[in-house]
Amino acid sequence: ENKGLIDKLTWIMVDRSAAACVAWHRHGLPLTVSVNLSLKSLDDPTLADRITELVQKRGLQPRDMILEITESAAMTDVARALENLARLRVKGFGLSIDDYGTGYSSMQQLTRIAFTELKIDQSFVMNAAKQESARVILESSLGMAKKLNITAVAEGVETQADWDLLRQL
């Protein structure tokens, strides 16, 4: 039953996010929208086709939507999930690994799945200006994203010091 609720919520969020993005485009804002997918959603063999159809019915292109997968979900060895992520990427969706740095074997996942975005967990961003180890992890993550030619997103920028450090890095 819980799986059904999560799946239903995922589809509501994909639909509403696509609608919002279309409205932004109509108002001259060429933005993308990001939506989190649950591991349960990644188990659905029809996921890639269903999301593509829904997004296109709303008048959006797959390239306008980034699908976020938490690092723990990306870490799975479930073949269907990896297959779905590959299909979504081929169809043109951006893929983001969310909460990067909080799970295990993160770098291995970057080689297995064609991610387009790396969302660095806020625990490394919020402490980076004061804590050397967090700064080193943040700096390394940003450097790795640049070398892999993927977008880096830093979550949790809450102070001017955080912002200044990110701009510097």
DSSP file (Angstrom, degrees, kcal/mol; ACC not computed):
  #  RESIDUE AA STRUCTURE BP1 BP2  ACC     N-H-->O    O-->H-N    N-H-->O    O-->H-N    TCO  KAPPA ALPHA  PHI   PSI    X-CA   Y-CA   Z-CA
    1    1 A E     >        0   0    0      0, 0.0     4,-1.8     0, 0.0     5,-0.2   0.000 360.0 360.0 360.0 -41.7    0.0    0.0    0.0
    2    2 A N  H  >  +     0   0    0      1,-0.2     4,-2.4     2,-0.2     5,-0.2   0.887 360.0  55.4 -60.5 -39.5    2.8    2.4    0.8
    3    3 A K  H  > S+     0   0    0      1,-0.2     4,-2.5     2,-0.2    -1,-0.2   0.896 105.9  52.2 -60.0 -40.5    4.4    1.8   -2.6
    4    4 A G  H  > S+     0   0    0      2,-0.2     4,-2.4     1,-0.2    -1,-0.2   0.889 109.5  48.5 -64.3 -40.0    1.1    2.8   -4.2
    5    5 A L  H  X S+     0   0    0     -4,-1.8     4,-2.6     2,-0.2    -2,-0.2   0.917 112.9  47.0 -66.1 -44.0    1.0    6.1   -2.3
    6    6 A I  H  X S+     0   0    0     -4,-2.4     4,-2.4     2,-0.2    -2,-0.2   0.911 113.3  49.1 -64.4 -41.8    4.5    6.9   -3.2
    7    7 A D  H  X S+     0   0    0     -4,-2.5     4,-2.0    -5,-0.2    -2,-0.2   0.919 111.8  48.5 -63.9 -43.3    4.0    6.1   -6.8
    8    8 A K  H  X S+     0   0    0     -4,-2.4     4,-2.1     1,-0.2    -2,-0.2   0.919 112.1  49.1 -62.6 -44.0    0.8    8.2   -6.9
    9    9 A L  H  X S+     0   0    0     -4,-2.6     4,-2.6     1,-0.2    -1,-0.2   0.897 107.7  55.2 -62.5 -41.2    2.6   11.1   -5.3
   10   10 A T  H  X S+     0   0    0     -4,-2.4     4,-2.5     1,-0.2    -1,-0.2   0.930 109.7  46.2 -57.0 -46.6    5.5   10.8   -7.8
   11   11 A W  H  X S+     0   0    0     -4,-2.0     4,-2.3     1,-0.2    -1,-0.2   0.870 111.1  51.5 -68.6 -36.4    3.1   11.0  -10.8
   12   12 A I  H  X S+     0   0    0     -4,-2.1     4,-2.8     2,-0.2     5,-0.2   0.930 112.6  46.8 -62.7 -44.2    1.2   14.0   -9.3
   13   13 A M  H  X S+     0   0    0     -4,-2.6     4,-2.4     2,-0.2     5,-0.2   0.888 111.5  50.1 -67.7 -39.2    4.5   15.8   -8.7
   14   14 A V  H  X S+     0   0    0     -4,-2.5     4,-2.3    -5,-0.2    -1,-0.2   0.940 114.4  45.4 -62.5 -45.8    5.8   15.0  -12.2
   15   15 A D  H  X S+     0   0    0     -4,-2.3     4,-2.3     2,-0.2    -2,-0.2   0.940 116.2  43.7 -64.4 -48.6    2.6   16.3  -13.7
   16   16 A R  H  X S+     0   0    0     -4,-2.8     4,-2.3     1,-0.2    -1,-0.2   0.871 113.9  51.2 -67.1 -36.0    2.4   19.5  -11.6
   17   17 A S  H  X S+     0   0    0     -4,-2.4     4,-2.4    -5,-0.2    -1,-0.2   0.906 110.0  49.5 -67.0 -41.3    6.1   20.2  -12.1
   18   18 A A  H  X S+     0   0    0     -4,-2.3     4,-2.3    -5,-0.2    -2,-0.2   0.922 111.1  50.0 -62.5 -43.5    5.7   19.9  -15.9
   19   19 A A  H  X S+     0   0    0     -4,-2.3     4,-2.0     1,-0.2    -2,-0.2   0.913 111.0  49.1 -61.5 -43.3    2.7   22.2  -15.8
   20   20 A A  H  X S+     0   0    0     -4,-2.3     4,-2.3     1,-0.2    -1,-0.2   0.911 110.1  51.1 -62.9 -42.2    4.6   24.8  -13.8
   21   21 A C  H  X S+     0   0    0     -4,-2.4     4,-2.4     1,-0.2    10,-0.2   0.896 108.0  51.9 -64.6 -40.1    7.6   24.6  -16.1
   22   22 A V  H  X S+     0   0    0     -4,-2.3     4,-2.3     2,-0.2    -1,-0.2   0.915 109.5  50.7 -60.3 -43.0    5.4   25.2  -19.2
   23   23 A A  H  X S+     0   0    0     -4,-2.0     4,-1.3     1,-0.2    -2,-0.2   0.903 109.0  51.1 -62.4 -41.4    3.9   28.2  -17.5
   24   24 A W  H  <>S+     0   0    0     -4,-2.3     5,-2.7     1,-0.2     3,-0.4   0.927 109.4  50.4 -60.8 -44.5    7.4   29.6  -16.8
   25   25 A H  H ><5S+     0   0    0     -4,-2.4     3,-1.9     1,-0.2    -2,-0.2   0.907 106.5  55.1 -61.0 -41.9    8.3   29.1  -20.4
   26   26 A R  H 3<5S+     0   0    0     -4,-2.3    -1,-0.2     1,-0.3    -2,-0.2   0.802 106.4  52.6 -61.4 -28.5    5.2   31.0  -21.5
   27   27 A H  T 3<5S-     0   0    0     -4,-1.3    -1,-0.3    -3,-0.4    -2,-0.2   0.202 126.9 -99.9 -93.3  16.0    6.3   33.9  -19.4
   28   28 A G  T < 5S+     0   0    0     -3,-1.9    -3,-0.2     1,-0.2    -2,-0.1   0.664  83.0 129.9  80.1  16.7    9.7   34.0  -21.0
   29   29 A L      < -     0   0    0     -5,-2.7     2,-2.5    -6,-0.2    -1,-0.2  -0.860  44.5-159.1-106.3 100.4   11.6   32.1  -18.2
   30   30 A P        +     0   0    0      0, 0.0     2,-0.2     0, 0.0    -5,-0.1  -0.362  39.1 148.7 -79.0  65.6   13.6   29.4  -19.9
   31   31 A L        -     0   0    0     -2,-2.5     2,-0.3   -10,-0.2    -6,-0.1  -0.569  41.2-137.5 -98.4 159.0   13.9   27.3  -16.7
   32   32 A T        -     0   0    0     -2,-0.2     2,-0.4    33,-0.0    33,-0.2  -0.713  17.3-139.0-103.3 165.5   14.2   23.6  -16.1
   33   33 A V  E     -a   65   0A   0     31,-2.1    33,-3.1    -2,-0.3     2,-0.4  -0.971   7.3-146.8-127.1 143.1   12.3   21.8  -13.3
   34   34 A S  E     -a   66   0A   0     -2,-0.4     2,-0.4    31,-0.2    33,-0.2  -0.894  13.4-175.1-112.3 140.1   13.6   19.1  -11.0
   35   35 A V  E     -a   67   0A   0     31,-2.4    33,-3.0    -2,-0.4     2,-0.3  -0.999  22.5-127.7-134.6 132.9   11.5   16.2   -9.6
   36   36 A N  E     -a   68   0A   0     -2,-0.4     2,-0.4    31,-0.2    33,-0.2  -0.612  20.0-155.5 -78.6 136.9   12.6   13.6   -7.1
   37   37 A L  E     -a   69   0A   0     31,-3.0    33,-0.5    -2,-0.3     2,-0.2  -0.917  12.1-133.3-108.8 140.0   12.0   10.0   -8.0
   38   38 A S     >  -     0   0    0     -2,-0.4     4,-1.5   -32,-0.1     3,-0.2  -0.521  21.8-116.2 -85.5 159.0   11.6    7.3   -5.4
   39   39 A L  T  4 S+     0   0    0      1,-0.2     4,-0.4     2,-0.2    -1,-0.1   0.853 118.1  59.1 -60.2 -34.4   13.4    4.0   -5.6
   40   40 A K  T >4 S+     0   0    0      1,-0.2     3,-1.1     2,-0.2    -1,-0.2   0.884 102.8  51.6 -63.4 -38.4   10.0    2.4   -5.8
   41   41 A S  G >4 S+     0   0    0      1,-0.2     3,-1.7    -3,-0.2    -1,-0.2   0.864 102.2  60.4 -64.9 -35.1    9.2    4.4   -8.9
   42   42 A L  G 3< S+     0   0    0     -4,-1.5    42,-0.3     1,-0.3    -1,-0.2   0.604  93.5  66.6 -69.8  -9.6   12.5    3.2  -10.5
   43   43 A D  G <  S+     0   0    0     -3,-1.1    -1,-0.3    -4,-0.4    -2,-0.2   0.580  77.2  99.7 -84.4 -11.1   11.2   -0.4  -10.2
   44   44 A D    X   -     0   0    0     -3,-1.7     3,-1.8    -4,-0.2     4,-0.3  -0.672  63.2-154.4 -82.5 116.7    8.4    0.3  -12.7
   45   45 A P  T 3  S+     0   0    0      0, 0.0     4,-0.2     0, 0.0     3,-0.2   0.690  95.2  51.7 -65.7 -16.3    9.4   -1.1  -16.2
   46   46 A T  T 3> S+     0   0    0      1,-0.1     4,-2.7     2,-0.1     5,-0.2   0.379  79.2 106.2 -97.3   3.8    7.1    1.5  -17.9
   47   47 A L  H <> S+     0   0    0     -3,-1.8     4,-2.9     1,-0.2     5,-0.3   0.901  76.6  47.1 -52.1 -54.3    8.6    4.5  -16.0
   48   48 A A  H  > S+     0   0    0     -4,-0.3     4,-2.1     1,-0.2    -1,-0.2   0.906 116.2  43.8 -60.5 -44.4   10.6    6.1  -18.8
   49   49 A D  H  > S+     0   0    0     -4,-0.2     4,-2.4     2,-0.2    -1,-0.2   0.899 114.7  49.9 -67.5 -40.1    7.8    5.8  -21.4
   50   50 A R  H  X S+     0   0    0     -4,-2.7     4,-2.4     2,-0.2    -2,-0.2   0.919 112.7  45.4 -66.7 -44.0    5.1    7.0  -19.0
   51   51 A I  H  X S+     0   0    0     -4,-2.9     4,-2.7    -5,-0.2     5,-0.2   0.922 113.2  50.9 -66.1 -42.1    7.1   10.1  -17.8
   52   52 A T  H  X S+     0   0    0     -4,-2.1     4,-2.4    -5,-0.3     5,-0.2   0.933 112.3  46.7 -59.6 -46.7    8.0   11.0  -21.4
   53   53 A E  H  X S+     0   0    0     -4,-2.4     4,-2.3     2,-0.2    -2,-0.2   0.922 113.5  48.0 -62.2 -45.6    4.4   10.7  -22.5
   54   54 A L  H  X S+     0   0    0     -4,-2.4     4,-1.5     2,-0.2    -2,-0.2   0.928 113.2  47.3 -61.7 -46.6    3.2   12.8  -19.5
   55   55 A V  H  <>S+     0   0    0     -4,-2.7     5,-2.4     1,-0.2     4,-0.3   0.911 113.7  47.3 -63.7 -43.4    5.8   15.5  -20.0
   56   56 A Q  H ><5S+     0   0    0     -4,-2.4     3,-1.2    -5,-0.2    -1,-0.2   0.861 107.0  56.8 -69.3 -34.7    5.1   15.8  -23.8
   57   57 A K  H 3<5S+     0   0    0     -4,-2.3    -1,-0.2     1,-0.3    -2,-0.2   0.848 105.1  53.2 -61.7 -32.9    1.3   15.9  -23.2
   58   58 A R  T 3<5S-     0   0    0     -4,-1.5    -1,-0.3    -5,-0.2    -2,-0.2   0.575 124.7-107.1 -77.4  -9.5    1.9   18.9  -21.0
   59   59 A G  T < 5S+     0   0    0     -3,-1.2     2,-0.3    -4,-0.3    -3,-0.2   0.674  79.6 123.8  92.2  19.1    3.9   20.6  -23.9
   60   60 A L      < -     0   0    0     -5,-2.4    -1,-0.3    -6,-0.2    -2,-0.1  -0.767  56.1-130.0-110.5 155.7    7.3   20.1  -22.3
   61   61 A Q    >   -     0   0    0     -2,-0.3     3,-2.3     1,-0.1     4,-0.2  -0.792  25.1-117.3-100.2 149.3   10.4   18.4  -23.6
   62   62 A P  G >  S+     0   0    0      0, 0.0     3,-2.0     0, 0.0    32,-0.6   0.839 113.6  65.1 -52.8 -34.1   12.3   15.8  -21.6
   63   63 A R  G 3  S+     0   0    0      1,-0.3    29,-0.1    30,-0.2    30,-0.1   0.689  93.1  63.2 -64.6 -16.1   15.4   18.1  -21.6
   64   64 A D  G <  S+     0   0    0     -3,-2.3   -31,-2.1   -32,-0.1     2,-0.4   0.477  97.7  66.9 -85.6  -2.5   13.4   20.6  -19.6
   65   65 A M  E <   -a   33   0A   0     -3,-2.0    29,-2.1    -4,-0.2     2,-0.5  -0.970  62.9-160.2-125.8 133.1   13.0   18.2  -16.6
   66   66 A I  E     -ab  34  94A   0    -33,-3.1   -31,-2.4    -2,-0.4     2,-0.6  -0.944  12.7-149.2-109.0 127.8   15.7   16.9  -14.3
   67   67 A L  E     -ab  35  95A   0     27,-3.0    29,-2.6    -2,-0.5     2,-0.4  -0.869  12.4-149.7-100.7 122.2   14.9   13.7  -12.4
   68   68 A E  E     -ab  36  96A   0    -33,-3.0   -31,-3.0    -2,-0.6     2,-0.5  -0.770  13.2-174.1 -98.1 132.9   16.6   13.5   -9.0
   69   69 A I  E     -ab  37  97A   0     27,-2.9    29,-2.6    -2,-0.4   -31,-0.1  -0.993  27.7-120.5-124.1 126.5   17.6   10.2   -7.5
   70   70 A T  E  >  - b   0  98A   0    -33,-0.5     4,-2.6    -2,-0.5     3,-0.4  -0.295  27.0-113.6 -64.2 153.3   19.0   10.1   -4.0
   71   71 A E  H  > S+     0   0    0     27,-1.7     4,-1.5     1,-0.3    -1,-0.1   0.868 117.3  54.9 -56.8 -38.2   22.4    8.7   -3.7
   72   72 A S  H  4 S+     0   0    0      1,-0.2     4,-0.3     2,-0.2    -1,-0.3   0.874 110.1  46.2 -65.9 -35.5   21.1    5.7   -1.8
   73   73 A A  H >4 S+     0   0    0     -3,-0.4     3,-1.2     1,-0.2    -2,-0.2   0.891 111.4  51.7 -70.9 -38.6   18.6    4.9   -4.6
   74   74 A A  H 3< S+     0   0    0     -4,-2.6    -2,-0.2     1,-0.3    -1,-0.2   0.767 101.4  64.2 -66.7 -24.0   21.3    5.3   -7.2
   75   75 A M  T 3< S+     0   0    0     -4,-1.5    -1,-0.3    -5,-0.2    -2,-0.2   0.614  78.2 115.5 -75.4 -11.9   23.5    2.9   -5.3
   76   76 A T    <   -     0   0    0     -3,-1.2    -3,-0.0    -4,-0.3     6,-0.0  -0.175  59.6-149.5 -62.5 150.7   21.1    0.1   -5.8
   77   77 A D        +     0   0    0      4,-0.0     2,-0.5     5,-0.0    -1,-0.1   0.216  53.8 132.3 -99.9  12.7   22.2   -2.9   -7.8
   78   78 A V     >  -     0   0    0      1,-0.2     4,-1.8     2,-0.1     3,-0.3  -0.534  51.8-149.2 -68.9 118.0   18.6   -3.5   -9.0
   79   79 A A  H  > S+     0   0    0     -2,-0.5     4,-2.5     1,-0.2     5,-0.2   0.864  92.7  56.0 -58.9 -39.5   18.9   -4.0  -12.7
   80   80 A R  H  > S+     0   0    0      1,-0.2     4,-2.7     2,-0.2    -1,-0.2   0.897 106.1  50.7 -63.7 -39.7   15.5   -2.5  -13.5
   81   81 A A  H  > S+     0   0    0     -3,-0.3     4,-2.4     2,-0.2    -1,-0.2   0.936 112.5  45.9 -63.2 -46.0   16.4    0.8  -11.7
   82   82 A L  H  X S+     0   0    0     -4,-1.8     4,-2.1     1,-0.2    -2,-0.2   0.886 112.9  51.0 -64.0 -38.3   19.6    1.1  -13.7
   83   83 A E  H  X S+     0   0    0     -4,-2.5     4,-2.4    -5,-0.2    -2,-0.2   0.911 109.8  50.0 -64.7 -42.7   17.9    0.3  -16.9
   84   84 A N  H  X S+     0   0    0     -4,-2.7     4,-2.8   -42,-0.3    -2,-0.2   0.911 109.4  50.9 -62.8 -42.8   15.2    2.9  -16.2
   85   85 A L  H  X S+     0   0    0     -4,-2.4     4,-2.1     1,-0.2    -1,-0.2   0.909 110.8  49.1 -62.2 -41.3   17.8    5.6  -15.5
   86   86 A A  H  X S+     0   0    0     -4,-2.1     4,-2.4     2,-0.2    -1,-0.2   0.914 111.9  48.7 -63.8 -42.5   19.5    4.7  -18.8
   87   87 A R  H  X S+     0   0    0     -4,-2.4     4,-2.1     2,-0.2    -2,-0.2   0.919 110.5  50.7 -63.0 -44.2   16.3    4.9  -20.7
   88   88 A L  H  <>S+     0   0    0     -4,-2.8     5,-2.1     1,-0.2     4,-0.4   0.903 111.3  48.5 -61.1 -41.0   15.3    8.2  -19.1
   89   89 A R  H ><5S+     0   0    0     -4,-2.1     3,-1.3     1,-0.2    -1,-0.2   0.918 110.0  51.2 -65.6 -43.6   18.7    9.7  -20.0
   90   90 A V  H 3<5S+     0   0    0     -4,-2.4    -1,-0.2     1,-0.3    -2,-0.2   0.855 105.3  57.0 -61.8 -35.5   18.5    8.4  -23.6
   91   91 A K  T 3<5S-     0   0    0     -4,-2.1    -1,-0.3    -5,-0.2    -2,-0.2   0.596 126.9-101.0 -74.0  -9.7   15.0   10.1  -23.9
   92   92 A G  T < 5S+     0   0    0     -3,-1.3    -3,-0.2    -4,-0.4   -27,-0.2   0.426  73.6 140.0 109.4  -0.7   16.7   13.4  -23.0
   93   93 A F      < -     0   0    0     -5,-2.1    -1,-0.3   -29,-0.1     2,-0.2  -0.479  52.3-121.6 -71.8 144.9   15.9   13.8  -19.3
   94   94 A G  E     -b   66   0A   0    -29,-2.1   -27,-3.0   -32,-0.6     2,-0.4  -0.605  24.4-148.3 -77.1 149.1   18.6   15.2  -17.1
   95   95 A L  E     -b   67   0A   0     -2,-0.2    21,-2.9    19,-0.2    22,-1.8  -0.986  11.4-167.8-123.5 130.0   19.5   13.0  -14.2
   96   96 A S  E     -bc  68 117A   0    -29,-2.6   -27,-2.9    -2,-0.4     2,-0.8  -0.951  18.2-142.6-119.0 133.8   20.7   14.4  -10.9
   97   97 A I  E >   -bc  69 118A   0     20,-2.2    22,-2.5    -2,-0.4     3,-0.5  -0.861  31.1-152.2 -92.7 113.7   22.3   12.4   -8.0
   98   98 A D  E 3   +b   70   0A   0    -29,-2.6   -27,-1.7    -2,-0.8     3,-0.1  -0.506  66.8  17.1 -90.9 153.1   20.9   14.1   -5.0
   99   99 A D  E >  S-     0   0A   0      1,-0.2     3,-1.7   -29,-0.2     4,-0.2   0.847  83.4-165.8  58.3  37.5   22.5   14.3   -1.5
  100  100 A Y  E <   + c   0 120A   0     19,-2.9    21,-2.0    -3,-0.5    -1,-0.2  -0.280  66.0  30.5 -59.4 134.7   25.9   13.5   -3.0
  101  101 A G  T 3  S+     0   0    0     19,-0.1    -1,-0.2    -3,-0.1    -2,-0.1   0.296  96.2  88.1 103.1  -7.8   28.4   12.6   -0.4
  102  102 A T  S <  S+     0   0    0     -3,-1.7    -2,-0.1     2,-0.1     2,-0.1   0.572  84.1  51.5 -99.7  -9.3   26.0   11.0    2.2
  103  103 A G  S    S-     0   0    0     -4,-0.2     2,-0.3     1,-0.1     3,-0.3  -0.253  88.7 -86.5-110.7-161.2   26.0    7.4    0.8
  104  104 A Y  S    S+     0   0    0      1,-0.2    -2,-0.1    -2,-0.1    -1,-0.1  -0.810  96.6  11.9-112.5 152.5   28.6    4.8   -0.1
  105  105 A S  S  > S+     0   0    0     -2,-0.3     4,-1.4     1,-0.1     3,-0.3   0.810  71.2 159.8  56.9  35.2   30.4    4.2   -3.4
  106  106 A S  H  >  +     0   0    0     -3,-0.3     4,-1.2     1,-0.2     3,-0.4   0.904  68.3  51.3 -55.2 -47.0   29.3    7.5   -4.8
  107  107 A M  H  > S+     0   0    0      1,-0.2     4,-0.8     2,-0.2    -1,-0.2   0.847 103.4  58.8 -65.3 -33.1   32.0    7.8   -7.4
  108  108 A Q  H >> S+     0   0    0     -3,-0.3     4,-1.1     1,-0.2     3,-1.0   0.896 102.3  54.8 -61.0 -38.8   31.2    4.3   -8.7
  109  109 A Q  H 3X S+     0   0    0     -4,-1.4     4,-2.0    -3,-0.4    -1,-0.2   0.843  98.7  61.6 -65.0 -32.4   27.7    5.4   -9.4
  110  110 A L  H 3< S+     0   0    0     -4,-1.2    -1,-0.3     1,-0.2     5,-0.3   0.758 107.3  45.3 -66.3 -22.3   28.9    8.3  -11.5
  111  111 A T  H << S+     0   0    0     -3,-1.0    -1,-0.2    -4,-0.8    -2,-0.2   0.712 113.9  48.4 -89.9 -22.3   30.5    5.8  -13.9
  112  112 A R  H  < S+     0   0    0     -4,-1.1     2,-0.4    -3,-0.2    -2,-0.2   0.773 114.1  41.4 -88.0 -28.0   27.5    3.5  -14.0
  113  113 A I  S  < S-     0   0    0     -4,-2.0     2,-2.3    -5,-0.1    -1,-0.1  -0.962  81.6-123.4-127.1 137.6   24.8    6.0  -14.8
  114  114 A A        -     0   0    0     -2,-0.4   -19,-0.2    -3,-0.1    -4,-0.1  -0.434  41.6-178.6 -80.9  69.1   25.0    9.0  -17.1
  115  115 A F        -     0   0    0     -2,-2.3   -19,-0.2    -5,-0.3     3,-0.1  -0.367  21.2-167.5 -67.9 148.4   24.2   11.7  -14.6
  116  116 A T  S    S+     0   0    0    -21,-2.9    35,-2.3     1,-0.2     2,-0.3   0.471  71.3  38.2-110.1  -9.4   24.0   15.3  -15.8
  117  117 A E  E     -cd  96 151A   0    -22,-1.8   -20,-2.2    33,-0.2     2,-0.5  -1.000  58.4-157.1-148.2 143.3   24.0   16.9  -12.4
  118  118 A L  E     -cd  97 152A   0     33,-2.9    35,-2.9    -2,-0.3     2,-0.8  -0.975  10.3-159.8-122.2 114.7   25.6   16.4   -9.0
  119  119 A K  E     - d   0 153A   0    -22,-2.5   -19,-2.9    -2,-0.5     2,-0.4  -0.851  15.2-144.8 -98.8 108.7   23.7   17.9   -6.0
  120  120 A I  E     -cd 100 154A   0     33,-3.0    35,-2.0    -2,-0.8   -19,-0.1  -0.583  26.7-107.4 -77.5 126.9   26.2   18.2   -3.2
  121  121 A D    >>  -     0   0    0    -21,-2.0     3,-1.7    -2,-0.4     4,-0.9  -0.180  21.3-122.8 -58.1 143.0   24.6   17.6    0.2
  122  122 A Q  H 3> S+     0   0    0      1,-0.3     4,-3.1     2,-0.2     5,-0.4   0.730 104.6  73.6 -61.0 -24.3   24.1   20.6    2.4
  123  123 A S  H 34 S+     0   0    0      1,-0.2     4,-0.5     2,-0.2    -1,-0.3   0.803 103.2  41.3 -63.2 -25.9   26.1   19.2    5.2
  124  124 A F  H <4 S+     0   0    0     -3,-1.7     4,-0.4     2,-0.1    14,-0.2   0.748 117.9  46.9 -88.5 -26.6   29.2   19.8    3.2
  125  125 A V  H >< S+     0   0    0     -4,-0.9     3,-0.6    30,-0.3     4,-0.5   0.923 110.0  49.2 -80.4 -47.7   28.1   23.3    2.0
  126  126 A M  T 3< S+     0   0    0     -4,-3.1     3,-0.2     1,-0.2    -3,-0.1   0.776 119.9  37.5 -66.9 -26.6   26.9   24.8    5.3
  127  127 A N  T >> S+     0   0    0     -4,-0.5     4,-3.0    -5,-0.4     3,-1.0   0.509  90.3  93.3-101.2  -5.2   30.0   23.9    7.2
  128  128 A A  T <4 S+     0   0    0     -3,-0.6     7,-0.3    -4,-0.4    -1,-0.1   0.822  80.9  54.8 -64.0 -34.1   32.6   24.5    4.4
  129  129 A A  T 34 S+     0   0    0     -4,-0.5    -1,-0.3     1,-0.2    -2,-0.1   0.776 123.9  26.4 -70.5 -24.1   33.4   28.1    5.4
  130  130 A K  T <4 S+     0   0    0     -3,-1.0     2,-0.6     1,-0.2    -2,-0.2   0.657 115.3  62.2-109.5 -22.3   34.3   27.0    9.0
  131  131 A Q     X  -     0   0    0     -4,-3.0     4,-2.2     1,-0.2     5,-0.2  -0.925  61.3-155.8-119.7 117.9   35.3   23.4    8.7
  132  132 A E  H  > S+     0   0    0     -2,-0.6     4,-2.5     1,-0.2     5,-0.2   0.880  94.3  52.5 -57.2 -44.2   38.4   22.3    6.6
  133  133 A S  H  > S+     0   0    0      1,-0.2     4,-2.0     2,-0.2    -1,-0.2   0.901 110.7  47.4 -64.6 -39.7   37.2   18.8    6.0
  134  134 A A  H  > S+     0   0    0     -7,-0.2     4,-2.7     2,-0.2    -6,-0.2   0.899 111.6  51.7 -66.1 -39.7   33.8   19.9    4.7
  135  135 A R  H  X S+     0   0    0     -4,-2.2     4,-3.1    -7,-0.3     5,-0.2   0.909 108.7  50.5 -62.6 -41.9   35.6   22.5    2.4
  136  136 A V  H  X S+     0   0    0     -4,-2.5     4,-2.6     2,-0.2    -1,-0.2   0.914 112.2  46.7 -63.3 -42.9   37.9   19.8    1.0
  137  137 A I  H  X S+     0   0    0     -4,-2.0     4,-2.5     2,-0.2    -2,-0.2   0.917 114.4  47.9 -65.6 -42.9   34.9   17.6    0.2
  138  138 A L  H  X S+     0   0    0     -4,-2.7     4,-2.6   -14,-0.2    -2,-0.2   0.952 114.0  46.1 -60.8 -50.5   33.0   20.5   -1.4
  139  139 A E  H  X S+     0   0    0     -4,-3.1     4,-2.3     1,-0.2    -2,-0.2   0.903 114.0  48.5 -60.9 -42.7   36.0   21.6   -3.4
  140  140 A S  H  X S+     0   0    0     -4,-2.6     4,-2.6    -5,-0.2    -1,-0.2   0.903 111.4  50.0 -64.5 -41.7   36.8   18.0   -4.5
  141  141 A S  H  X S+     0   0    0     -4,-2.5     4,-2.5     2,-0.2    -2,-0.2   0.914 111.5  48.2 -64.2 -43.1   33.1   17.4   -5.5
  142  142 A L  H  X S+     0   0    0     -4,-2.6     4,-2.2     2,-0.2    -2,-0.2   0.914 113.0  48.6 -62.6 -42.8   33.0   20.6   -7.5
  143  143 A G  H  X S+     0   0    0     -4,-2.3     4,-2.4    -5,-0.2    -2,-0.2   0.898 111.3  49.5 -64.0 -41.2   36.3   19.7   -9.3
  144  144 A M  H  X S+     0   0    0     -4,-2.6     4,-2.2     2,-0.2    -2,-0.2   0.925 110.2  50.5 -64.6 -44.4   35.1   16.2  -10.1
  145  145 A A  H  <>S+     0   0    0     -4,-2.5     5,-2.7     1,-0.2     4,-0.4   0.913 111.0  49.5 -59.6 -42.6   31.8   17.5  -11.5
  146  146 A K  H ><5S+     0   0    0     -4,-2.2     3,-1.0     1,-0.2    -1,-0.2   0.927 111.5  47.6 -62.9 -44.9   33.7   20.0  -13.7
  147  147 A K  H 3<5S+     0   0    0     -4,-2.4    -1,-0.2     1,-0.3    -2,-0.2   0.818 113.0  48.6 -67.3 -30.1   36.1   17.3  -15.0
  148  148 A L  T 3<5S-     0   0    0     -4,-2.2    -1,-0.3    -5,-0.2    -2,-0.2   0.467 112.5-124.1 -85.3  -2.2   33.1   15.0  -15.7
  149  149 A N  T < 5 +     0   0    0     -3,-1.0     2,-0.3    -4,-0.4    -3,-0.2   0.895  66.3 130.7  59.9  44.0   31.4   17.9  -17.5
  150  150 A I      < -     0   0    0     -5,-2.7    -1,-0.2    -6,-0.1   -33,-0.2  -0.916  63.7 -98.4-123.3 155.1   28.3   17.7  -15.3
  151  151 A T  E     -d  117   0A   0    -35,-2.3   -33,-2.9    -2,-0.3     2,-0.5  -0.446  32.1-147.4 -70.7 138.8   26.5   20.5  -13.5
  152  152 A A  E     -d  118   0A   0    -35,-0.2     2,-0.4    -2,-0.1   -33,-0.2  -0.928  11.7-169.8-108.6 134.1   27.2   20.9   -9.8
  153  153 A V  E     -d  119   0A   0    -35,-2.9   -33,-3.0    -2,-0.5     2,-0.6  -0.990  10.0-151.7-122.6 127.6   24.5   22.2   -7.4
  154  154 A A  E     -d  120   0A   0     -2,-0.4     3,-0.4   -35,-0.2     2,-0.3  -0.889  13.5-153.9-102.3 118.7   25.4   23.1   -3.9
  155  155 A E        +     0   0    0    -35,-2.0   -30,-0.3    -2,-0.6   -29,-0.2  -0.649  67.5  29.4 -89.0 145.2   22.5   22.7   -1.4
  156  156 A G        +     0   0    0     -2,-0.3     2,-0.8     1,-0.2    -1,-0.2   0.766  60.4 166.6  86.8  26.5   22.1   24.7    1.8
  157  157 A V        +     0   0    0     -3,-0.4    -1,-0.2     1,-0.2   -31,-0.1  -0.663  14.0 150.0 -73.8 112.2   23.8   28.0    1.0
  158  158 A E        +     0   0    0     -2,-0.8     2,-0.3   -33,-0.1    -1,-0.2   0.518  48.4  49.0-125.1 -10.0   22.6   30.0    4.0
  159  159 A T  S  > S-     0   0    0      1,-0.1     4,-2.2     0, 0.0     5,-0.1  -0.882  77.8-116.7-130.5 162.9   25.2   32.6    4.8
  160  160 A Q  H  > S+     0   0    0     -2,-0.3     4,-3.1     1,-0.2     5,-0.2   0.869 117.5  57.0 -62.1 -36.7   27.3   35.2    2.9
  161  161 A A  H  > S+     0   0    0      2,-0.2     4,-2.2     1,-0.2    -1,-0.2   0.900 106.5  48.7 -62.9 -41.0   30.4   33.2    3.9
  162  162 A D  H  > S+     0   0    0      2,-0.2     4,-2.4     1,-0.2    -2,-0.2   0.944 114.1  46.5 -60.6 -48.0   29.0   30.0    2.2
  163  163 A W  H  X S+     0   0    0     -4,-2.2     4,-2.6     1,-0.2    -2,-0.2   0.920 112.2  49.5 -62.0 -45.7   28.2   32.0   -0.9
  164  164 A D  H  X S+     0   0    0     -4,-3.1     4,-2.2     1,-0.2    -1,-0.2   0.899 111.3  49.4 -62.2 -41.5   31.6   33.7   -1.0
  165  165 A L  H  X S+     0   0    0     -4,-2.2     4,-2.6    -5,-0.2    -1,-0.2   0.925 110.9  49.6 -64.3 -44.5   33.4   30.4   -0.6
  166  166 A L  H  < S+     0   0    0     -4,-2.4    -2,-0.2     1,-0.2    -1,-0.2   0.925 110.8  49.4 -60.8 -44.5   31.3   28.8   -3.4
  167  167 A R  H  < S+     0   0    0     -4,-2.6    -1,-0.2     1,-0.2    -2,-0.2   0.909 111.7  49.9 -61.0 -40.7   32.0   31.7   -5.7
  168  168 A Q  H  <        0   0    0     -4,-2.2    -2,-0.2     1,-0.3    -1,-0.2   0.913 360.0 360.0 -63.1 -43.6   35.7   31.4   -4.9
  169  169 A L     <        0   0    0     -4,-2.6    -1,-0.3    -5,-0.1    -2,-0.2   0.483 360.0 360.0 -71.8 360.0   35.7   27.6   -5.6
